[in-house]
Amino acid sequence: MRRDKSIWTFIQGLLAPIQFFIFLGSLGFVLRFLLTGQGLEIANSSVVVKTLTLYTIMLTGCIWEKVVFGRYLFAPAFYWEDVFSMLVLALHTCYLWATYTGALVGAQLMYLALAAYATYVVNAGQFLLKLRAARLDHAVSLRTNTRAPSGAGALA
């Protein structure tokens, strides 16, 4: 009930597809650069935008987790998703650092972006599986709660 009543559930539901579409666009720019050598600036900018969107969804996700489960991170219900999210954040943050410091350039940056994106896809899959399981669980509980107790018809 807390999950369904929280505004943060709505916010997460809004931000997740936005982030995914930003990811798809950025992935296209990154692959275009790697295949053609053109568009490094737009590819780089798109990864930065994707990373900032990731930070936003992670921050709001922490708030959501606190409201629903009483912990900002690593609530038992989302422990492994949160652990993997730390890897996703680390790789995206490394990208920002490498861009800012010039430690990596061109294709090196784009390969780091692809590594970050691969972890993002796995993490998104974790959350989608968790969401699907929760919905199936909710549907089962609704069916179970709406049935008449067994033997109720025999008393009539």
C-alpha positions in Angstrom: 0.0 0.0 0.0 2.8 2.4 0.8 4.3 1.8 -2.6 1.0 2.5 -4.4 0.3 5.6 -2.3 3.7 7.2 -2.6 4.2 10.1 -5.1 7.7 8.7 -5.5 6.3 5.6 -7.2 4.8 7.9 -9.8 8.0 9.8 -10.2 10.0 6.6 -10.7 7.5 5.3 -13.2 7.8 8.6 -15.1 11.6 8.8 -15.0 12.4 5.2 -15.8 11.1 5.3 -19.4 12.5 8.8 -19.9 15.9 7.5 -18.9 15.5 4.5 -21.2 14.7 6.7 -24.2 17.7 8.9 -23.4 19.8 5.7 -23.2 18.6 4.5 -26.6 19.4 7.8 -28.2 22.8 8.0 -26.6 23.6 4.5 -27.5 22.9 5.4 -31.1 25.2 8.3 -31.0 28.0 6.3 -29.3 27.7 3.5 -31.9 27.6 6.0 -34.7 30.9 7.5 -33.5 32.5 4.1 -33.1 31.4 3.0 -36.5 32.1 6.2 -38.5 34.4 8.3 -36.3 31.8 11.2 -36.6 29.8 12.9 -33.9 32.1 12.6 -30.8 30.8 15.8 -29.3 27.1 14.8 -29.5 27.9 11.2 -28.3 29.8 12.6 -25.4 27.1 15.1 -24.5 24.4 12.4 -24.7 26.4 10.2 -22.3 26.6 13.1 -19.9 22.8 13.7 -20.1 22.2 10.0 -19.6 24.5 10.1 -16.5 22.7 13.1 -15.0 19.4 11.4 -15.6 20.7 8.3 -13.9 21.8 10.3 -10.9 18.3 11.8 -10.8 16.5 8.5 -10.9 18.9 7.0 -8.3 18.3 9.9 -5.9 14.5 9.7 -6.3 14.8 5.9 -6.1 16.6 6.3 -2.7 13.8 8.5 -1.5 11.2 6.0 -2.8 13.0 3.1 -1.0 13.0 5.1 2.2 9.3 5.9 2.0 8.3 2.3 1.1 10.9 0.2 3.0 12.3 2.5 5.6 15.8 2.6 4.2 17.5 4.8 1.6 19.4 1.9 0.1 19.9 -1.8 0.4 16.4 -2.6 1.7 16.1 -6.4 1.7 13.5 -6.4 -1.1 15.9 -4.5 -3.4 19.3 -5.5 -2.0 20.8 -7.0 -5.1 19.3 -4.5 -7.4 20.9 -1.7 -5.3 24.3 -3.5 -5.2 24.3 -3.7 -9.0 23.1 -0.1 -9.2 26.4 0.9 -7.4 28.4 -0.6 -10.2 26.2 1.2 -12.8 26.8 4.5 -10.9 30.5 3.8 -10.6 31.0 3.3 -14.3 28.9 6.3 -15.2 30.8 8.4 -12.7 34.1 7.1 -14.1 32.9 8.3 -17.5 32.3 11.8 -16.1 35.7 11.8 -14.4 37.5 10.6 -17.5 35.8 13.2 -19.6 36.5 16.0 -17.2 40.2 15.1 -16.6 40.9 14.0 -20.2 42.1 10.6 -18.9 40.3 8.9 -21.8 39.4 10.4 -25.2 37.5 9.4 -28.3 36.9 5.7 -28.7 38.3 5.0 -25.2 35.5 7.1 -23.7 32.9 5.5 -25.9 34.0 2.0 -24.9 33.7 3.1 -21.2 30.2 4.4 -22.1 29.3 1.0 -23.6 30.5 -0.8 -20.4 28.4 1.6 -18.3 25.4 1.0 -20.6 25.7 -2.7 -20.4 25.5 -2.6 -16.6 22.5 -0.2 -16.9 20.7 -2.7 -19.2 21.3 -5.6 -16.7 20.2 -3.4 -13.8 17.1 -2.2 -15.7 16.3 -5.9 -16.3 16.6 -6.6 -12.6 14.1 -3.9 -11.8 11.7 -5.0 -14.5 11.7 -8.5 -13.3 11.1 -7.3 -9.8 8.2 -5.1 -11.0 6.7 -8.0 -12.9 6.9 -10.3 -9.9 5.3 -7.7 -7.7 2.4 -7.2 -10.2 1.9 -11.0 -10.5 2.0 -11.3 -6.7 -0.5 -8.5 -6.4 -2.8 -10.1 -8.9 -2.7 -13.4 -7.1 -3.4 -11.7 -3.7 -6.4 -9.9 -5.3 -7.8 -13.2 -6.6 -7.2 -14.9 -3.3 -8.9 -12.1 -1.3 -12.0 -11.9 -3.5 -12.9 -15.6 -3.3 -15.5 -16.8 -0.9 -14.2 -18.9 2.0 -14.2 -22.5 1.1 -17.4 -24.2 2.2 -19.3 -20.9 2.4 -21.9 -22.1 -0.2 -22.6 -25.3 1.8 -24.2 -23.3 4.6 -26.9 -21.7 2.5 
